Amino acid sequence: MTSRQQRATATTGRQPAGPTGRKATGREATGRQTSGRKKPGTAAGGAGGEPEVLSARALNRATLARQLLLEPAESTVPEALEHLLGLQAQNVRPPYFALAARLARFRPEDLSAPMAGRQAVRSATLRSTLHTHTARDLLRLRPFVQPAKDRELHHFRKGLVGVDLDRLSALARELVEDEPRTMAQLRTALGAAWPDAEPRALAMAARCLLPLIQVTPRGLWGRGGQVALTTAEKWLGRAAAEAVEPLGAGEAVRRYLAAFGPASVKDMGTWCGLTGLRAGFEELRPALRVFRDEHGTELFDLPEAPRPDPDTPAPPRFLPEYDNLLLSHADRTRVIPPVHRHRHVRGNQAFRTLLLDGFLAGLWRLDESGERPLLTVELFEGASRAARSGIEEEAGRLMSRMCAAGTGEVRFAAVAGPPG
């Protein structure tokens, strides 16, 4: 997918050219039914003018198509990062595995190189959690999510009594632009200026007030490095930062739908951590398709965005912990069957997940300590021989690209019991 195609998809929902560069048409492009199509802003085909109801399976296939998970995409890493509006990066490796599941020719250096060259960065953005973005998207997204940062800042108010936030912001900026600082160093330096304040609250306030990014080598594949912070302006260049136009509400809605739709207003709020998004959807309503899910929730979508047939095959996919596919909707049954809703997390710890037929079906782990890598799959339920064969094939593809020793062994652990 080229940058031009990505922008067309984000702003109009138009289906880009396929992997061969030839623009596919009809069901070949999206797999969706072509009869009974309605104009934007009208009901999507239900009886009596009511919006069409989309099943969980239909939503699953639509979302997988937007997430580049139905078939490996030919996109470059920067194109994929911008189309997906960033990738969860609470740990170093998840963005790499997320791209390996989505891109046809991905190798770890394809992300490490733009990060080392400052074309991609790690910063706390959506839901105040670390994400990997292109430099341009970080500069555009940060002002958009600032209201969520302001709300987060309110949580630390008890530790900030008597603290002038403007002065704190200026001092923190001076500190991290003088040289990248760890959070511990920020706590110490800011605590010296405000000895009666809570040190952690001071450092977290700086993170809320300033667009801080983690400098490399942190985040590079196979490289160590502690978390050290500076401002986006310092790392990317103040002139470049000032030249970028912040993301507007309307464009944010269109881009979210292009990557995660069809979706509700509440879904988008879950994705970005913001409230008050209804106005942006209502302004765009005449240009959007309207559906409902099986519970009656109103869903919006770009008119020409892919909505594949629910029976479209969905190959097995190995996703990292905290993948945004599982975190970006208020109702996650389009990916997580209700019976398995808590089985990929334990407290605040998330596990690497396996999609089978498009839905959460198990967990996986990768051990590279031996001569050959070992990828262990734990299924929540039994699987057919054909399904296991598909899992093994996808596991081999993953290891061949992500493991220094190449393809290793795939092992199925004992089938997990029912949720406790």
Disulfide bonds with the S-S distance in Angstrom:
none
